[in-house]
Amino acid sequence: MPKQFKLFEARDAYRVEQPKKLMSKEALKAWKTRIFTYQQRTLATRPPQQTSLFDPPKSHCDHEAINPFQLKRYSSTFYRSQQHGEKICVYFIIDHAMPLLLYVGETMQTAKQRWNGVHDCRDYIMNYIELHRKYDLEVKICSAFWYDTPENRTARLKLERELILRWQSPFNKENWQKYGQPFGKI
C-alpha cells in the first residue's frame, strides 16, 4: 500500500496547466509605451549616408530605409480579399492607434497564401485586440506590404531579420526575450 501513495507524492507525476494571467490595463499601457518609445527613437535615427565615392550605393531593399509606417495601410484581414496579387513580399502588422509595429514577416508564397495557412501571429493579434476591447482602449490593427523585396529567399529572410531587429517588433520570436509573449496562448 505505501508504494501506491508514493506515486501521488511524486512532484511531476502530472501537471495541471494553469490559465495564463491577463495583463492589467496599466501593464498593457506600459508595455506599449516601452515599444513605442523604442520605435520612435528608431524613426528619428537617420540611416547612414554615403560618405565616399567608394562606398557601395545602398540597395532599394535597405532595412534602414524602409519605414513601415509610411506604407499604404490595408485591413488586418487582407488575406480574405483579392487585392494582394501573386507577389512575394515583406509584410508588417501595425497598430496605428499608437502607432506600433507589432510584427514583421516575409512570404515564401504570396501574402494571402501565407496568412490563409496556420499563423500564430493571427492568434496574437486576436488576443491583443481582445485585451484592448476588455479595457476599452483604442486599437487600429492594419497591415502594410513591401513588394519591392528580393526574389531570392535567403536575401528576403535576411531583410526580414534586419527589419525585426531594427524595429524590435514584439510579436516576432526574436524579441520575446525583451518584451515577453503576453499575447501567446491565453
N, C-alpha and C positions, 0 to 999 in steps of 0.2 A: 503494500500500500504506500509506503513512504516514497517509493520511486515514482509513482504517479503524480504526487504533489510536486516533485522536483520539475516535472515538465512545465507546470504552470508558473513556477518561480523563475524560469529562465527569462533573462532580461529581454531578449529579442525573439522570443518564441513566436510572437505575432505582433503586428503593428496595426494600429488604427490611424488612418490618415486624418490629421486634424484639419478642419476648414481653415483656409487662409484668411488672416485678419485683414479687413479692408483698411486702406489708408484713410486717415482722417482728412477732413476738409483742409485744415491748416497744413498738414503734412503734404497734401497734394499741391497746394499753392506754393509751398517752399520748394518742393521737387521741381515744379515747372519753372519757378523763378531762377533756380540754380542753372537749369539748362538754358533758359532764355538769356541769362547774363553771359554765359559762355558763348552762345551762338551770336549774340550781338557784338561781342568783342571780336569774334571771327569775321563778321561782316565789316567791321571798322578797320580791320587789318588789311592793308592793301597788299596785293600779291607782288612779289619782287619783279622789278622792271629789268629789261635787258640793259646792261651797262656797258657792253663792249660789242664791237663788230664781230668778235669771235665767239660770242655766246650763241648757242643754237636758238633759233626762234621758238617761242612757246607754241605748243600744239593747241589746236582748237578744242582738244579734249583735256586741257589742263585743269586739274581738280581745283586749283586755286582761283580759276577764272569763272567757274560755274557757280552761279548764285541761284539756288533752288527757289528762293522767294520771288525772283523776278520772272520765272517761267509762267506760262499760261496755266491757270488752275482748271482742274476738272473735278467732277464729282468723285467722292471716295468709292463709289460703285461703278467706276469707269469700265470695269471688266464685263458689265452687263450690256454695254452698248456696242455699236458697230463703228464708232468714230475713231477708234485707235487701230490703224491699219495693220499690216502684216510686217511691221518693222521691229527689230530688236531695239532695246533702249536701256537706259538707266532711269529709274523712276524714284520719286520722292513722295512720302506721305507727310503731310504738313497739317498742323492745327493753326489756321490763320487767325484764330481768336487772340493769340498772344503775340506774335507767331512763334511756333516751334517746329523745327524739322524733327519728326519722330522716327522716320525710317528711310533708309536708302537701300535700293535693290537693283539688281540687273536681271535682264531676261535672257535666257538661252533661246527662248522662242519669242512670241510676241507678249506684250504686257497682259493682254486678255487671256492668253493660254496659261501664263504663269499664275494669275490670280484665280482662274477657274478651278485650278487644282487645289490640293491641300496647302495652306499657307498659314503658319502660326501667327503672322503679323495681323491677319484679319481678326483673329481672336483677341489679340492685344488691343486693337483699335476698338472693337466692340466693348471690351471691359473698360477701356479708357472713357469712351462715350458714356457708358452706363454710370460710372462713378461721377462724372461731371453732372449728369442728369440728377443723380441722387442728391448732390449738394447744390443743385440749381446754379451751376457755373456755366458760362458760355463756352461752347466748343464748336469749331468750324473745320471739320476734317475735310481735306481735299487731296488731290493727287496732282503731280506735275511730272512731265516727261522730258528727258534729254535724248532726242533721237539721233543726234549727230555723234554717235558713240562708235568706238572701234568695232569692226565686224569680227575681228579676232577675239575669241572668248577670253584668252589669257589677258590680253590688253584691257578688255572690258571689266574683268574681275579686278584687275589692278586699279583701274579708275574707280570702281565701286568702293574698294577698300580704302583708297586715299580719301574719298568723299566721306566715308563713315568716320574715319579718324579725324579728318579736318573739322567736321560739324558735330562730332560726338552724338550722333542720333541714338537716343536711349532705347529704342526697340531693337536695335542691332546687337547681336550677342557680343560683339567686340567691346561694347560699352556697358554691359550688365554689371561688371565688377564696380564700375564707377557710380552707376545710377540705380543699381538693383534691378529687379524684374517684377515690379508691383502689378503689372497687368498681364502676367503669365496666367497659368491655370488658376482660376479663382474657384 
